[in-house]
Amino acid sequence: MRVRRTAAALLLCAATALALLTAAPPAGAAEGPAGFPVGTATAPDGRVLFTDRQGRAVEPRGFDLDKYDETTAADLRAIADHGFTLIRAAVSWNRLEPARDHYDGAELAKLRRLLDWADQDGLLVLVDFHQDVYGPAFLGGDGGIPRWATRDDGLPFVPDPANWFAGYFQPAVQAAFRHLYDDPDLRRAQTDLYTRVARELRGHRSLLGYDLFNEPFGPVDGDPADPAVLAASSAALEQGRLALMYQRLIGAVRSVDRRSWLFVEPTVLVGQGVPTSLPGFTDPRSGPARLGYAPHYYDTAVENGADWDPGDGFIESYTAAITDYPRRHGMPLLVGEWGPPDPDTPGNRELVRRQVAAMAGFASGWTMWYWCRGDGGYCALDPAGRPAAGDGPAFGPYALALAGLPAAEQWSAGSWSATFTSTGGWTELAAPPGARLTVSGAGDPEVRAGGGRILVRVRRGARVTLTVATG
């Protein structure tokens, strides 16, 4: 690791590098590990950022775990060793409660074990209540909403293996979502599930909180091939049935857990540039709200197998669609899923670079879909366990904790930088091998490095620009 200032080079000895381990503040069990977000602050660049107990801006980043029961302690150690601080674990109502009022103790134990492993590695965990095309009654497998909570009114469903997402528009699936939102006994069953899970996991140091419902969908009144019909149906869902469900589930978790962060998702139409119509929500916890916004960041054409076209306006339309809502309601924005199924194509390589750069300007954190080894298929690692070709920008430098609020934060071609007014605390940076630090605007910064981290402290009130470059 190379560290330099604009005026002079800083030579770091091994003893100073080891001092990094003692520079971090002691963790408080009540609020989780060091870096646990306890509040928010609005930065000069307009983002609502998480803040830790020291008032530093923290930007958790990491990966989704598609199947938490197949994840090992070694996987979490590798995520942490690459400089990340967050995992998003997809859980299934069907597996947690395979029969009404029968909760699977083994599944809950697996979740607690995952949280224990995360705690050992200083990772935060966002529990994602996941579904795709409602549940196993339509998509097969064991994920999503259980068969016993599926009411399709006897309507037809014909699976399309070439386009699984099209299943959302089939009459049986539309009916199932309508019943989930409208039927009192299903609403009660869903509320009971969230209360039970929150009670089981509450107080765990590594638990960041809950993503309340993955990629919500609902009835479409009219031809789904008509963009205007889709937009109107999405707005009606977000303003009506979905908003009511979110407020109910917020209350369910808060009845047993006052600490966790709770995230709401818009429909997937944000990927097509359709702004969310969700209202604001009330957090019944005492003290400032801990509510966040968790949109996904997928280009529809790329999801359907195309190589990304940099001229399609996706980055710009998405950014415009998702920035107003969280800023208006004072909510941090955590991108819960993003990344192309195959990053090793010219357009998709550029897409990853552009997404990382864009998120530096609007996101409070993110998790990439997803942590696995393989050739393509969204795997962030190649078969040898290295960052997949094209996904390298996701593994670049960033600020784990910034002692100030950024007036500007940028990522470009492997170089991260932020300009801020220092609060006098330690800024902690994730620094991949070969990283070089430049400090501009501070006369005599303190710098400590080691273990894939760089710590920087400058005098309170100093206007400083930090740049970490790799390569």
C-alpha positions as CSV (number, residue, x, y, z in Angstrom):
1,M,0.0,0.0,0.0
2,R,1.4,3.4,-1.0
3,V,0.3,6.5,0.9
4,R,1.3,10.1,-0.1
5,R,0.3,13.7,0.4
6,T,0.3,16.4,-2.1
7,A,3.2,18.2,-0.3
8,A,5.3,15.2,0.9
9,A,5.3,11.4,1.1
10,L,4.3,9.7,4.3
11,L,6.4,6.7,5.2
12,L,4.6,4.3,7.5
13,C,6.4,1.7,9.6
14,A,4.9,-1.7,10.6
15,A,4.3,-0.6,14.2
16,T,2.2,2.3,13.0
17,A,0.2,0.0,10.7
18,L,-0.6,-2.3,13.6
19,A,-1.8,0.7,15.6
20,L,-4.8,0.7,13.3
21,L,-6.3,-2.0,15.4
22,T,-6.3,0.1,18.5
23,A,-7.4,3.3,16.8
24,A,-11.0,2.2,16.3
25,P,-13.5,3.3,18.9
26,P,-14.8,0.6,21.3
27,A,-18.0,-1.1,20.1
28,G,-21.2,-0.6,22.1
29,A,-23.3,-3.8,22.3
30,A,-26.5,-1.8,22.5
31,E,-26.0,-0.3,19.1
32,G,-24.0,-3.0,17.3
33,P,-20.4,-3.0,16.1
34,A,-18.4,0.1,15.5
35,G,-19.8,1.8,12.4
36,F,-23.4,0.8,13.2
37,P,-25.7,3.5,11.8
38,V,-27.5,5.2,14.6
39,G,-28.8,8.3,12.8
40,T,-28.7,10.3,9.6
41,A,-27.4,13.6,8.4
42,T,-28.0,15.5,5.1
43,A,-24.8,16.1,3.2
44,P,-24.0,19.2,1.2
45,D,-24.3,17.0,-1.9
46,G,-28.0,16.4,-0.9
47,R,-27.8,12.8,0.1
48,V,-29.2,11.6,3.4
49,L,-26.3,9.5,4.9
50,F,-26.1,7.1,7.8
51,T,-24.1,8.4,10.7
52,D,-22.4,6.3,13.5
53,R,-22.0,7.0,17.2
54,Q,-19.1,9.4,16.5
55,G,-21.2,11.4,14.0
56,R,-19.2,10.1,11.0
57,A,-20.9,9.4,7.7
58,V,-20.9,5.7,7.1
59,E,-21.7,4.1,3.7
60,P,-22.2,0.3,4.1
61,R,-21.4,-1.7,1.0
62,G,-21.4,-5.4,0.2
63,F,-23.2,-8.2,-1.4
64,D,-26.5,-10.1,-1.5
65,L,-26.6,-13.7,-0.3
66,D,-29.0,-15.5,-2.5
67,K,-29.2,-18.6,-0.3
68,Y,-28.2,-17.9,3.3
69,D,-28.3,-21.6,4.3
70,E,-25.6,-22.3,1.7
71,T,-23.3,-19.5,2.9
72,T,-20.3,-20.4,5.0
73,A,-18.3,-18.6,7.6
74,A,-15.5,-18.5,5.0
75,D,-17.8,-16.6,2.6
76,L,-18.4,-13.9,5.2
77,R,-14.7,-13.7,6.0
78,A,-13.9,-13.3,2.3
79,I,-16.5,-10.5,2.0
80,A,-15.0,-8.7,5.0
81,D,-11.4,-9.3,3.7
82,H,-12.3,-7.5,0.4
83,G,-13.2,-4.4,2.5
84,F,-17.0,-4.7,2.6
85,T,-19.2,-4.2,5.6
86,L,-22.7,-5.3,4.6
87,I,-24.6,-8.4,3.5
88,R,-28.2,-8.7,2.4
89,A,-29.6,-12.1,3.3
90,A,-32.7,-13.2,1.4
91,V,-35.2,-15.2,3.6
92,S,-38.3,-17.0,2.5
93,W,-41.7,-16.9,4.3
94,N,-42.3,-20.3,2.8
95,R,-39.3,-21.8,4.5
96,L,-39.7,-19.9,7.8
97,E,-43.4,-20.8,8.1
98,P,-44.1,-23.8,5.9
99,A,-47.5,-24.4,7.5
100,R,-49.7,-21.8,9.2
101,D,-48.5,-21.1,12.7
102,H,-45.7,-23.6,12.4
103,Y,-42.3,-21.9,12.4
104,D,-39.3,-23.9,11.4
105,G,-36.8,-23.6,14.3
106,A,-34.0,-24.9,12.1
107,E,-34.4,-22.1,9.6
108,L,-34.5,-19.5,12.4
109,A,-31.3,-21.1,13.9
110,K,-29.6,-20.8,10.5
111,L,-30.4,-17.1,10.5
112,R,-29.0,-16.6,14.0
113,R,-25.9,-18.5,13.0
114,L,-25.4,-16.2,10.0
115,L,-25.7,-13.2,12.2
116,D,-23.1,-14.7,14.6
117,W,-20.6,-15.2,11.8
118,A,-21.2,-11.7,10.5
119,D,-20.5,-10.3,14.0
120,Q,-17.2,-12.1,14.1
121,D,-16.2,-10.3,10.9
122,G,-17.6,-6.9,11.7
123,L,-20.3,-7.2,9.0
124,L,-23.8,-5.8,9.2
125,V,-26.8,-7.9,8.0
126,L,-29.9,-6.6,6.2
127,V,-32.6,-9.4,6.3
128,D,-34.5,-9.3,3.0
129,F,-38.1,-10.7,3.0
130,H,-37.7,-12.1,-0.5
131,Q,-40.2,-13.2,-3.2
132,D,-40.1,-13.6,-6.9
133,V,-43.4,-14.1,-8.8
134,Y,-45.1,-14.5,-5.4
135,G,-43.9,-18.0,-4.5
136,P,-43.5,-21.7,-5.1
137,A,-47.1,-22.1,-6.3
138,F,-46.0,-20.3,-9.5
139,L,-42.2,-20.2,-9.8
140,G,-41.5,-23.6,-8.1
141,G,-38.7,-24.1,-5.6
142,D,-39.1,-23.2,-2.0
143,G,-38.7,-19.4,-2.0
144,G,-41.3,-16.7,-1.5
145,I,-44.8,-16.8,-0.1
146,P,-46.1,-20.2,0.9
147,R,-48.7,-22.2,-0.9
148,W,-51.0,-22.1,2.1
149,A,-51.0,-18.3,1.7
150,T,-51.6,-18.4,-2.1
151,R,-55.1,-17.7,-3.4
152,D,-55.3,-17.7,-7.1
153,D,-59.1,-17.8,-7.6
154,G,-58.7,-20.8,-9.9
155,L,-57.3,-18.5,-12.6
156,P,-54.8,-19.8,-15.1
157,F,-51.0,-19.7,-14.8
158,V,-48.7,-20.9,-17.7
159,P,-45.0,-20.7,-16.8
160,D,-42.6,-19.2,-19.4
161,P,-39.1,-20.6,-18.7
162,A,-37.7,-18.0,-21.1
163,N,-39.1,-15.0,-19.3
164,W,-39.9,-15.8,-15.6
165,F,-40.7,-12.1,-14.9
166,A,-43.7,-12.3,-17.2
167,G,-45.3,-14.5,-14.7
168,Y,-46.2,-11.4,-12.6
169,F,-48.7,-10.4,-15.3
170,Q,-50.6,-13.7,-15.4
171,P,-54.1,-13.7,-13.9
172,A,-53.4,-16.3,-11.1
173,V,-50.4,-14.3,-9.8
174,Q,-52.4,-11.0,-10.0
175,A,-55.1,-12.6,-7.9
176,A,-52.6,-13.9,-5.3
177,F,-51.1,-10.5,-4.7
178,R,-54.6,-8.9,-4.5
179,H,-55.6,-11.4,-1.8
180,L,-52.3,-10.9,0.1
181,Y,-52.9,-7.2,0.3
182,D,-56.7,-7.4,1.0
183,D,-57.6,-10.5,3.0
184,P,-57.6,-9.9,6.7
185,D,-56.4,-13.4,7.6
186,L,-53.4,-13.2,5.2
187,R,-52.5,-9.7,6.5
188,R,-52.6,-11.1,10.0
189,A,-50.5,-14.1,9.1
190,Q,-47.9,-11.9,7.4
191,T,-47.8,-9.5,10.4
192,D,-47.3,-12.5,12.7
193,L,-44.4,-13.7,10.7
194,Y,-42.6,-10.4,10.8
195,T,-43.2,-10.0,14.5
196,R,-41.8,-13.6,15.1
197,V,-38.7,-13.1,13.0
198,A,-38.0,-9.7,14.6
199,R,-38.5,-11.1,18.1
200,E,-36.0,-14.0,17.3
201,L,-33.3,-11.7,15.9
202,R,-33.7,-8.5,17.9
203,G,-30.7,-7.0,19.6
204,H,-28.2,-9.0,17.6
205,R,-25.1,-6.8,17.2
206,S,-24.8,-7.5,13.5
207,L,-28.4,-6.9,12.5
208,L,-28.8,-3.7,10.5
209,G,-32.5,-4.3,9.9
210,Y,-35.0,-5.5,7.4
211,D,-35.9,-5.0,3.8
212,L,-39.6,-5.3,4.2
213,F,-40.7,-6.8,0.8
214,N,-38.6,-7.7,-2.2
215,E,-39.6,-6.2,-5.5
216,P,-43.3,-5.6,-4.7
217,F,-45.9,-6.1,-7.3
218,G,-49.6,-6.1,-7.6
219,P,-52.7,-5.9,-9.8
220,V,-52.3,-4.3,-13.2
221,D,-55.5,-2.8,-14.6
222,G,-55.2,-3.0,-18.3
223,D,-52.6,-4.1,-20.9
224,P,-49.2,-4.6,-19.1
225,A,-47.5,-4.0,-22.5
226,D,-48.7,-0.4,-22.3
227,P,-46.1,1.7,-20.3
228,A,-48.8,4.1,-19.3
229,V,-50.9,1.3,-17.8
230,L,-47.9,0.0,-15.9
231,A,-47.0,3.4,-14.5
232,A,-50.6,4.1,-13.4
233,S,-50.9,0.6,-11.8
234,S,-47.6,1.0,-10.0
235,A,-48.6,4.4,-8.7
236,A,-52.0,3.1,-7.5
237,L,-50.3,0.2,-5.7
238,E,-47.6,2.4,-4.0
239,Q,-50.2,4.9,-2.9
240,G,-52.7,2.4,-1.7
241,R,-52.3,-1.4,-1.0
242,L,-48.5,-1.4,-0.7
243,A,-48.3,1.7,1.5
244,L,-50.8,0.2,3.9
245,M,-48.8,-3.1,4.0
246,Y,-45.5,-1.3,4.7
247,Q,-47.0,0.8,7.5
248,R,-48.5,-2.4,9.0
249,L,-45.2,-4.3,8.8
250,I,-43.3,-1.3,10.3
251,G,-45.6,-1.6,13.2
252,A,-45.1,-5.4,13.4
253,V,-41.3,-5.1,13.7
254,R,-41.5,-2.1,16.0
255,S,-43.7,-4.0,18.4
256,V,-40.7,-6.0,19.4
257,D,-37.6,-4.2,18.0
258,R,-37.0,-0.5,18.4
259,R,-33.4,-0.5,17.1
260,S,-33.3,-1.9,13.6
261,W,-33.5,0.0,10.3
262,L,-36.6,-0.7,8.2
263,F,-36.4,-0.3,4.4
264,V,-39.2,0.1,1.9
265,E,-38.9,-0.8,-1.8
266,P,-40.7,0.8,-4.7
267,T,-41.9,-1.3,-7.6
268,V,-39.3,-2.4,-10.2
269,L,-40.5,0.3,-12.6
270,V,-37.9,2.7,-11.2
271,G,-35.5,0.8,-13.5
272,Q,-37.5,2.2,-16.4
273,G,-37.3,5.8,-15.0
274,V,-40.8,5.8,-13.3
275,P,-40.5,7.8,-10.0
276,T,-42.0,6.1,-6.9
277,S,-45.4,7.2,-5.7
278,L,-44.9,5.9,-2.2
279,P,-46.0,8.2,0.6
280,G,-43.9,9.0,3.7
281,F,-44.1,6.5,6.6
282,T,-44.4,6.9,10.4
283,D,-41.8,5.2,12.6
284,P,-43.3,4.5,16.0
285,R,-39.9,4.1,17.7
286,S,-38.9,6.8,20.2
287,G,-36.3,9.2,18.8
288,P,-35.5,9.9,15.2
289,A,-36.9,7.5,12.6
290,R,-34.9,4.6,11.3
291,L,-36.6,4.2,7.9
292,G,-34.8,3.8,4.6
293,Y,-35.5,3.5,0.9
294,A,-34.1,0.5,-1.0
295,P,-34.7,0.5,-4.8
296,H,-33.1,-1.9,-7.1
297,Y,-30.9,-0.8,-10.0
298,Y,-31.4,-3.0,-13.0
299,D,-31.6,-2.2,-16.7
300,T,-34.5,-4.1,-18.3
301,A,-32.7,-4.8,-21.6
302,V,-29.6,-6.1,-19.8
303,E,-31.8,-8.4,-17.6
304,N,-33.3,-9.8,-20.9
305,G,-29.8,-10.7,-22.1
306,A,-28.7,-7.7,-24.1
307,D,-25.3,-6.0,-23.8
308,W,-25.7,-2.6,-22.3
309,D,-26.1,0.3,-24.7
310,P,-24.4,3.4,-23.1
311,G,-26.7,5.6,-25.1
312,D,-30.0,4.3,-23.8
313,G,-30.2,6.9,-21.0
314,F,-30.7,4.3,-18.3
315,I,-28.3,5.8,-15.7
316,E,-29.7,9.3,-16.1
317,S,-33.4,8.2,-16.0
318,Y,-32.8,5.9,-13.0
319,T,-31.0,8.6,-11.1
320,A,-33.8,11.1,-11.8
321,A,-36.4,8.6,-10.7
322,I,-35.0,7.6,-7.3
323,T,-33.4,10.7,-5.8
324,D,-36.3,12.9,-4.9
325,Y,-38.3,10.6,-2.7
326,P,-35.7,9.7,-0.1
327,R,-34.4,13.3,0.1
328,R,-37.9,14.7,0.5
329,H,-38.6,12.3,3.4
330,G,-35.2,12.4,5.0
331,M,-34.4,8.7,4.3
332,P,-31.1,7.1,3.4
333,L,-31.0,5.3,0.1
334,L,-29.6,1.8,0.1
335,V,-29.5,0.1,-3.4
336,G,-30.5,-3.4,-2.4
337,E,-29.7,-5.1,-5.7
338,W,-27.7,-4.2,-8.8
339,G,-25.3,-5.6,-11.3
340,P,-25.6,-7.3,-14.8
341,P,-25.9,-11.1,-15.2
342,D,-22.8,-11.1,-17.3
343,P,-20.3,-8.3,-16.7
344,D,-17.7,-9.7,-19.1
345,T,-19.1,-7.9,-22.2
346,P,-18.0,-4.5,-23.5
347,G,-21.3,-2.7,-22.7
348,N,-21.9,-4.4,-19.4
349,R,-18.3,-3.6,-18.2
350,E,-19.1,0.0,-18.9
351,L,-22.5,-0.4,-17.1
352,V,-20.8,-1.6,-13.9
353,R,-18.3,1.3,-14.1
354,R,-21.1,3.8,-14.6
355,Q,-23.3,2.4,-11.9
356,V,-20.5,2.6,-9.3
357,A,-19.8,6.1,-10.3
358,A,-23.5,7.1,-10.2
359,M,-24.1,5.6,-6.8
360,A,-21.2,7.7,-5.4
361,G,-23.5,10.6,-6.0
362,F,-26.9,9.4,-4.8
363,A,-26.6,6.3,-2.6
364,S,-26.1,5.9,1.1
365,G,-24.9,2.3,0.6
366,W,-25.4,-0.7,-1.6
367,T,-25.4,-4.5,-1.9
368,M,-24.5,-6.1,-5.3
369,W,-26.4,-9.2,-6.6
370,Y,-24.6,-11.5,-5.6
371,W,-21.8,-13.2,-3.7
372,C,-21.0,-16.5,-5.5
373,R,-18.3,-18.1,-7.7
374,G,-19.0,-19.0,-11.3
375,D,-18.9,-17.9,-14.9
376,G,-21.6,-15.2,-15.3
377,G,-25.0,-15.6,-13.8
378,Y,-24.5,-12.6,-11.6
379,C,-21.6,-14.2,-9.7
380,A,-19.4,-11.5,-8.3
381,L,-16.4,-13.9,-8.3
382,D,-14.9,-16.0,-11.0
383,P,-14.4,-19.8,-10.4
384,A,-11.0,-19.1,-8.8
385,G,-12.5,-16.7,-6.3
386,R,-11.2,-13.5,-7.8
387,P,-13.5,-10.5,-8.7
388,A,-15.3,-11.4,-11.9
389,A,-14.1,-9.8,-15.1
390,G,-16.0,-6.5,-15.4
391,D,-17.0,-6.4,-11.7
392,G,-13.7,-4.9,-10.6
393,P,-15.1,-1.4,-10.0
394,A,-17.4,-2.8,-7.2
395,F,-14.2,-3.9,-5.4
396,G,-12.6,-0.5,-5.5
397,P,-11.8,2.0,-2.7
398,Y,-14.4,3.8,-0.8
399,A,-15.1,5.5,2.6
400,L,-16.3,3.1,5.3
401,A,-16.6,6.1,7.7
402,L,-16.0,9.8,6.8
403,A,-15.3,12.3,9.6
404,G,-17.4,14.9,7.9
405,L,-20.2,15.3,5.4
406,P,-19.2,15.2,1.7
407,A,-19.7,18.2,-0.4
408,A,-18.8,15.9,-3.3
409,E,-18.0,12.2,-3.6
410,Q,-16.7,10.7,-6.8
411,W,-15.6,7.4,-8.3
412,S,-13.8,7.2,-11.6
413,A,-11.6,4.6,-13.2
414,G,-10.5,3.0,-9.9
415,S,-10.1,6.3,-8.1
416,W,-12.3,7.4,-5.2
417,S,-12.3,10.9,-3.8
418,A,-14.4,13.0,-1.4
419,T,-14.3,16.7,-0.4
420,F,-15.5,17.6,3.1
421,T,-15.0,19.7,6.2
422,S,-13.4,17.7,8.9
423,T,-15.0,17.1,12.3
424,G,-11.6,16.1,13.7
425,G,-12.3,12.4,13.9
426,W,-10.8,9.4,12.1
427,T,-11.8,8.8,8.5
428,E,-11.6,5.1,7.6
429,L,-11.1,4.1,4.0
430,A,-11.3,0.6,2.4
431,A,-8.0,0.4,0.4
432,P,-7.4,-2.5,-2.0
433,P,-3.8,-3.7,-2.5
434,G,-1.7,-1.1,-4.2
435,A,-3.9,1.8,-3.1
436,R,-2.4,5.3,-3.0
437,L,-3.7,8.1,-0.7
438,T,-3.5,11.8,-1.6
439,V,-4.6,14.3,1.1
440,S,-5.2,17.9,-0.2
441,G,-6.0,20.9,2.0
442,A,-4.7,19.6,5.3
443,G,-1.4,20.8,6.7
444,D,-0.4,17.9,8.9
445,P,-2.7,14.8,8.6
446,E,-2.3,11.7,10.7
447,V,-2.3,8.6,8.6
448,R,-2.3,5.0,9.7
449,A,-2.6,2.0,7.4
450,G,-2.8,-1.7,7.5
451,G,-5.2,-4.7,7.0
452,G,-6.7,-3.2,3.8
453,R,-7.6,0.0,5.6
454,I,-6.3,3.6,5.7
455,L,-7.1,5.8,8.6
456,V,-6.8,9.6,8.2
457,R,-7.3,12.4,10.7
458,V,-7.0,16.1,10.0
459,R,-7.7,19.0,12.2
460,R,-11.3,20.0,12.9
461,G,-12.6,22.6,10.5
462,A,-10.1,21.8,7.7
463,R,-11.5,21.7,4.2
464,V,-9.9,18.5,2.8
465,T,-10.0,16.3,-0.3
466,L,-9.1,12.7,0.1
467,T,-8.3,10.6,-3.0
468,V,-7.6,6.9,-3.0
469,A,-6.3,5.5,-6.4
470,T,-5.5,2.0,-7.3
471,G,-3.5,0.5,-10.1
